[in-house]
Every structure is written in structure tokens, then in C-alpha cells.
């Protein structure tokens, strides 16, 4: 029997918890020609929510939808390559007429696209093969504008483009193409709130006031309780309500962590049995045991100043005013300036997240491991 607590990707509405209001709001905005900035910390469920919205019957019937993850990109060349590759991948299943229209538009890359034994196109373009990314980007937007259906494009981890060389020019170029593209709408999804807020709310930035901003909150406890309980009961298993509440509290209502724990707890509970607090503790301990070498290696590679700031933030869970004299003294740190530089390094590595003036460690299993080791 399939484990109902999915930990990777989107597998349909039956495995998706709540987000009814958000789904209705996002789909309504998109159907009415709006662009959206969807912002929340990582692992709250932004990408799955986007896929859930794109899977709605009316969207599937009337739009071409594309979800582009640019987290690993570092240049405009990478961005264009990732964008083109994912569009072609999505169009392959739509039939030759559809994908051929896209391929035909890519005059700068047409000779680089190969075809398999079934005549299906394949994007085997190396990252150095796009000699003029601005030209290829223009061709991709030309395709969007001329497609026979309206296009919906979600760009995941959109704040990444602010780290590209010549980022301001890249932002301005994208903004111009998007503004001129009347046959497409965009969802810009991001997890680094301070960067996303600056990109869309600063009057000096190209994307200023160009979107409807949605700040995604955690799934409410009562909704998640019902989701978990129903999935256990459908599978002839039971779960102590305290387990759900404890999981929700321990993992600060972060969807990905709760799903991981529920997935493993479900797997440990046989038909007719009840998942208890003891099951929960055993699940967490086992997971931390298998993660121990990874976390040891992470600490070993981390500069001492970053390590100490990370420990201080983890200790407080929600750390505020971290460059203040009080925070520095309380946690035996070197100086306010060293905290600022260490924090920048931790943010760049995605080891911590920032929401206004509050900092948290991203990996909550890592925090539990640090506590279990007595480090914090």
C-alpha cells in the first residue's frame, strides 16, 4: 500500500493537505492575468502548492504550465538553459505540432537540439553551448507570446537571479520581456524573504510593484490533524492526537519536516496498531542516527565563526537582534562585525533563514541533532 505522506514532489490532490483558500486565490489571479510573488521559508510547501494549482482541471485544460527551478543556476546562461530545457520537457508530451513550434522559435539553438529514435526532441545542450543567452531568451519569450495556449510559468527560488553577475541588468531584461509578453503569466516563488521583498517592493528595482504578493503561512494545526488522522484511519491504522500536536510543535509547523516524520511513523505502524509518542520518539532518533555522519561532516567543514553564530541562533530558535551587544555577549561571540560577516556566509549557504529581523536554522533535524549531542 502506498504511504500517503508524500515527501518528494506532488502526486495529486488526494495526498495534498488543505491550501483550499490559497489554491482558489492563486488560480483566480492567474486566470485573470496577474503575476504573483509567492514568498515563504523553504519547506513550507510553495512548490507543491504551485503544482497543485497548475493541476486544477480548468488550468490543465486551457493553459500550458511550466515549473522552473533555478536554485542551482549562477548566471543568465544557466537560467536560459534551465528555462528552455524544462519548457521542451513539458511540451514533449503535447504532440509534435506543439513542441515543434517551440523548437522552430529557437533559431540560435536549433542545430543543438537532437532527436531520439521515436522522433522526440531532446535538450542536450551544454551550459557553454548557448553563445548569446540574451538572444535565446528573446526566442523563448517569442515562443510564449505565440503559443496556441496561454502559458503559466512558475520560477522557483527566483531570488537566485539577484546573485548573478550583472544582476541588475538581468532583472531589467527579464522585467522587460515579461512586461511585453501578453500570452503568459508568471509565479515568482522565493524562500529568502529579505531578498524577495527587496526585489518586488523597492522602488529602485525593475520588478517594483509588478506582482501580487502572497506570503504563505504554515498549514493550520486543525487542518493538518484531520489530514493525518484520515490517512491513518483509511489505512486501518490509528494515531494518538498528541503525536500530531507534538510533531507540529517540534518542527514549527514546517510541512516538509512534518511529512517526513509522518511518513516514517506511518511506516512503523502496522494495521490495527496505534502510532504513539513512543513511536514518534523512536522515529526521530532513528532518523538522527542515520544523519549523524552528514551533520558531523557539515560542522567539520564550517568556519569557526559561522559555527558559533549558527549554534547561538539554533539555541534561541527564533533569534533577534543578532548583531546587538546583548546577543554577542550572551553567546560569547567575538564582535558584532564578526556576527554580521558570519551571518552573511550562513545565509549564502542556506544554513539559516531570515524573516525581517528574525533568524532561524533551516534544517530542523540538524537542530535536534545538536541538542541531542549537547552542543546547544
SULRA-V101897 format. One record per pair of residues at least 24 apart in sequence whose ideal C-beta (glycine too) atoms are under 8 Angstrom apart, sorted by the first residue. I is the first residue (numbers start at 1). GAP is how many residues later the second one is. Records with the same first field share a line. If there is no record, write none. Layout:
BEGIN
I=GAP  GAP
END
This chain:
BEGIN
1=234
3=260  263  264
4=227  230  231  262
5=223  226  254  255  257  258  261
6=253  257
7=249  252  253  256
9=39  42
10=37  38  41  42  45
12=43
13=39  42
16=32  36
17=202  206  207  210  238
18=201  202  205  206  209
19=26  30  33  200
22=27  192  194
23=26  29  30  33
25=189
26=24  27  161  188
27=26  29  31  32
29=183
30=29  33  122  155  157
31=27  28
33=152
34=151  177  178
35=143  150  151  152  153  175  176  177
36=149  150  151  152  175  176  177  178
37=121  150  151  152  153  159  163  174  175  176  177
38=149  150  151  152  176  178
39=150  151  152  154  157  158  174  175  176  177
40=151  153  175  176  177
41=150  152  213  312  314  319  321
42=149  214  308  311  320
43=211  212  213  214  319
44=172  173  174  210  211  212
45=171  174  210  211
46=110  143  145  170
47=107  109  142
49=167
50=104  106  137  139
54=98  100
59=93
62=87  88
63=86  87  88  89
64=26  27  30  83  85  86  87  88
65=25  86  87  88  89
66=24  85  86  87  88
67=87  89
68=85  86  87  88
69=87  88
70=85  86  87  88  90  91
71=85  86  89
73=87  88  91
74=86  89  90
75=58  89  90
76=57  58  61  88  90  94  97
77=50  51  53  56
78=49
79=54  58  82  85  91
80=50  53  56  57  60
81=44  46  49
83=54  57
84=25  39  41  52  56
85=38  40
87=53  56
88=25  33  35
89=34
92=28  29
98=50
101=42  45  46  47
102=41  45
105=34  35  37  38  41
106=30  33  34  37
107=32
108=24  27  28  31
109=27  30
134=39
137=36  37  40
138=39
141=36  37  39  40  43
144=37  39  40
145=35  36  37  38  39
146=37
147=36  37
150=33  34  35
151=32  33  34
152=32  33  34  35
153=31  32  33  34
154=32  33  35
155=31  32  33  34
156=33
157=32  33  34
158=30  31  32  38  41
159=31  32  33  36  37  40
162=33  36  37
168=38
171=28  34  35  36
172=34
174=32
175=31  32  35
176=30
178=32
179=31
186=25
191=162
192=155  161  162
193=160  161  162  163
194=160  161  162
218=34  35  36  37
219=34  36
221=24  27  32
224=24  29  34
228=34
231=35
232=34  37  43
235=31  36
236=35  36
237=29  32  33  34  35  36  37  38
238=31  35  36  37
239=26  30  35  36
240=34  35  36  37
242=35
243=32  33  34  36  37
246=31  34
247=33
250=114  118
251=113
252=65  108  112
254=110
257=107  108
260=27
261=26
284=84
287=78
288=77  80  81  84
291=74  75  78
292=77
295=71  74  75
298=68
303=39  42
305=29  33  36  37
306=36  39  40  45
308=24  25  34
309=24  30  33  34  37
310=36  41  42  51
311=59  64  65
313=33  39  46  47  48
314=47  52  53  56  62
315=61
317=43  50
318=40  41  42
319=39  40  41
320=37  38  39
321=36
322=37
END
